[in-house]
Amino acid sequence: MNADSSEVLEEINTLFDKFMKSRGYFPYMDENMVGAREFQTAPIYRRPDMNITFVLDRPITKGDIETNNEIGGLLNQNVIIRLCALLEEYGIIISQQEVDYTIDEVVYRVFCKFLAPYPHPFTPRS
């Protein structure tokens, strides 16, 4: 599919916006949150149109934190897959038969570019 760059960028921005909103509901949680009953989403996901506060009916457990962080990891993986599919659909990248296991650095750079406006120190493991 051929499209002008503004159409591709609009789709990428929509994808990234939905990703950030979904991560707002599944932010990374530290183990020091065990026992909490109320907390806000991570600062990176807060914005004027979305400031999520969680109010729970029971204290957070270590298991809750592990599950939440696993879901966040799945969301991270999903956005990369969707981004690659989008770029492939527009003919910007061509799929390859073999998995490139060196992609982590590329993914890190892409995320740094998109997340640069957000006040957070990102690393390849973020």
C-alpha positions as CSV (number, residue, x, y, z in Angstrom):
1,M,0.0,0.0,0.0
2,N,1.4,3.4,-0.9
3,A,0.5,6.4,1.2
4,D,2.0,9.8,1.9
5,S,4.1,10.2,5.0
6,S,1.5,12.2,6.8
7,E,-0.9,9.3,6.7
8,V,1.7,6.8,7.9
9,L,2.7,9.2,10.7
10,E,-0.9,9.7,11.7
11,E,-1.4,5.9,12.0
12,I,1.9,5.6,14.0
13,N,0.8,8.4,16.4
14,T,-2.6,6.8,16.8
15,L,-0.9,3.5,17.6
16,F,1.4,5.1,20.1
17,D,-1.4,7.1,21.7
18,K,-3.4,3.9,22.3
19,F,-0.3,2.2,23.6
20,M,0.4,4.9,26.1
21,K,-3.3,4.9,27.2
22,S,-3.3,1.1,27.6
23,R,0.0,1.2,29.6
24,G,-1.6,3.8,31.8
25,Y,-3.9,1.1,33.0
26,F,-1.1,-1.4,33.4
27,P,1.9,0.7,34.6
28,Y,5.1,-0.9,35.9
29,M,4.7,-1.6,39.6
30,D,7.5,-1.8,42.1
31,E,7.4,-4.4,44.9
32,N,7.3,-1.5,47.4
33,M,3.6,-1.1,46.3
34,V,2.7,-4.3,48.1
35,G,-0.1,-3.5,50.6
36,A,-1.2,-0.3,48.8
37,R,-4.9,0.2,48.2
38,E,-4.7,3.4,46.2
39,F,-2.2,4.8,43.7
40,Q,-1.9,6.9,40.6
41,T,-0.6,5.5,37.3
42,A,3.1,6.2,36.5
43,P,3.9,9.9,35.7
44,I,4.8,9.1,32.1
45,Y,1.2,8.1,31.4
46,R,-0.5,11.0,33.1
47,R,-1.9,13.8,30.9
48,P,-4.6,16.4,31.2
49,D,-7.1,14.1,29.3
50,M,-6.1,11.0,31.3
51,N,-4.9,10.9,34.9
52,I,-5.7,7.4,36.3
53,T,-6.0,6.7,40.0
54,F,-6.5,3.1,41.1
55,V,-8.7,2.5,44.2
56,L,-8.7,-1.1,45.2
57,D,-11.0,-3.1,47.5
58,R,-8.0,-5.0,49.0
59,P,-4.3,-4.5,49.4
60,I,-2.0,-5.2,46.4
61,T,-0.1,-8.4,46.6
62,K,3.2,-9.4,45.1
63,G,1.3,-11.7,42.8
64,D,-0.8,-8.7,41.6
65,I,2.3,-6.8,40.9
66,E,3.9,-9.7,38.9
67,T,0.7,-10.2,36.9
68,N,0.3,-6.5,36.2
69,N,4.0,-6.2,35.0
70,E,3.5,-9.3,32.8
71,I,0.5,-7.7,31.2
72,G,2.6,-4.5,30.7
73,G,5.3,-6.6,29.0
74,L,2.7,-8.1,26.7
75,L,1.5,-4.6,25.7
76,N,5.1,-3.6,25.0
77,Q,5.6,-6.6,22.7
78,N,2.2,-6.0,21.0
79,V,3.0,-2.4,20.1
80,I,6.2,-3.5,18.4
81,I,4.4,-6.2,16.4
82,R,1.7,-3.7,15.4
83,L,4.2,-1.1,14.4
84,C,6.1,-3.6,12.3
85,A,2.8,-4.7,10.7
86,L,1.9,-1.1,10.0
87,L,5.3,-0.3,8.4
88,E,5.1,-3.5,6.4
89,E,1.6,-2.7,5.2
90,Y,2.9,0.7,3.9
91,G,5.9,-1.0,2.3
92,I,8.3,0.8,4.6
93,I,9.8,-2.4,5.8
94,I,9.9,-5.8,4.2
95,S,9.3,-8.9,6.3
96,Q,12.1,-11.4,6.6
97,Q,12.0,-15.1,7.0
98,E,14.6,-15.2,9.8
99,V,14.3,-13.5,13.2
100,D,16.8,-10.8,13.8
101,Y,17.8,-11.2,17.5
102,T,19.8,-7.9,17.4
103,I,16.6,-5.9,17.1
104,D,16.6,-4.8,20.8
105,E,18.8,-1.8,20.1
106,V,16.7,-0.7,17.1
107,V,13.5,-1.0,19.2
108,Y,15.2,1.0,22.0
109,R,16.1,3.8,19.6
110,V,12.5,3.9,18.1
111,F,11.0,4.1,21.6
112,C,13.5,6.8,22.7
113,K,12.4,8.9,19.7
114,F,8.7,8.5,20.5
115,L,9.1,8.9,24.2
116,A,11.6,11.8,24.1
117,P,8.8,14.3,25.0
118,Y,8.0,12.4,28.2
119,P,10.0,13.0,31.4
120,H,11.4,9.6,32.1
121,P,14.9,8.0,31.9
122,F,14.4,5.2,29.4
123,T,16.7,2.2,29.0
124,P,16.4,-0.8,26.7
125,R,14.7,-2.6,29.6
126,S,12.0,0.1,30.2
